[in-house]
Amino acid sequence: MTWPKAFQLLITWGAALLLAALLVRGGERWPEPLAIQPQLVWALVLGPPGLLALWLATRWRHFDGNLNGDRGQSSNGIHEQD
């Protein structure tokens, strides 16, 4: 892993840890449960996977099965002679 990737991972991990600590602190400060709102629950359950699927779909490249321009021929080193 390169240093910039490791640094980015460390920042992301630190942000997640900070968010978790803030949620714990909030739970200690307001111990009464929140009212369940079905629309909010469904948005929180389906929203992140839906956004991830949308992000992947926008970056998906059309794959036609032709990786190296070899038109499906094997590349094991055995070729027919003309």
C-alpha positions as CSV (number, residue, x, y, z in Angstrom):
1,M,0.0,0.0,0.0
2,T,1.4,3.4,-1.0
3,W,1.8,6.2,1.6
4,P,-1.0,8.4,0.1
5,K,-3.4,5.4,0.2
6,A,-2.4,4.6,3.7
7,F,-2.9,8.2,4.8
8,Q,-6.3,8.4,3.1
9,L,-7.3,5.1,4.9
10,L,-6.1,6.5,8.2
11,I,-8.1,9.7,7.8
12,T,-11.2,7.7,6.8
13,W,-10.8,5.4,9.8
14,G,-10.3,8.3,12.1
15,A,-13.4,10.0,10.8
16,A,-15.4,6.8,11.4
17,L,-14.0,6.5,14.9
18,L,-14.9,10.2,15.7
19,L,-18.4,9.7,14.4
20,A,-18.9,6.6,16.5
21,A,-17.6,8.5,19.6
22,L,-20.0,11.3,18.9
23,L,-22.9,8.9,18.6
24,V,-22.0,7.3,21.9
25,R,-21.8,10.7,23.6
26,G,-25.1,11.6,22.1
27,G,-26.7,8.4,23.4
28,E,-25.4,9.1,26.9
29,R,-26.8,12.7,26.8
30,W,-30.2,11.8,25.4
31,P,-31.0,8.3,26.7
32,E,-34.7,8.4,25.7
33,P,-35.4,6.6,22.5
34,L,-36.4,8.4,19.3
35,A,-39.8,8.0,17.9
36,I,-39.8,5.5,15.0
37,Q,-40.6,7.2,11.7
38,P,-41.0,4.5,8.9
39,Q,-40.1,6.9,6.1
40,L,-36.8,7.8,7.9
41,V,-36.1,4.2,8.7
42,W,-36.5,3.1,5.0
43,A,-34.5,6.1,3.8
44,L,-31.6,5.1,6.2
45,V,-31.8,1.4,5.3
46,L,-32.2,1.8,1.5
47,G,-30.5,5.1,0.9
48,P,-26.8,4.3,1.3
49,P,-27.0,1.1,-0.8
50,G,-29.0,2.9,-3.4
51,L,-26.5,5.7,-3.6
52,L,-23.6,3.2,-3.9
53,A,-25.4,1.4,-6.7
54,L,-26.1,4.7,-8.5
55,W,-22.4,5.7,-8.1
56,L,-21.3,2.3,-9.5
57,A,-23.7,2.5,-12.4
58,T,-22.4,5.9,-13.4
59,R,-18.8,4.6,-13.5
60,W,-19.6,1.2,-15.1
61,R,-17.9,0.8,-18.5
62,H,-19.4,-1.1,-21.3
63,F,-17.6,-4.5,-21.4
64,D,-17.8,-6.1,-24.8
65,G,-15.7,-9.1,-23.8
66,N,-12.7,-8.0,-25.8
67,L,-9.8,-7.4,-23.4
68,N,-6.8,-7.1,-25.6
69,G,-8.2,-7.0,-29.1
70,D,-7.5,-10.8,-29.5
71,R,-11.1,-11.5,-30.6
72,G,-11.4,-14.4,-28.2
73,Q,-8.3,-16.3,-29.3
74,S,-6.3,-18.0,-26.6
75,S,-3.0,-16.5,-25.7
76,N,-1.2,-19.6,-24.4
77,G,1.6,-19.3,-26.9
78,I,0.3,-21.9,-29.4
79,H,-0.5,-20.2,-32.7
80,E,-1.3,-21.7,-36.1
81,Q,1.3,-21.2,-38.8
82,D,0.1,-19.8,-42.2
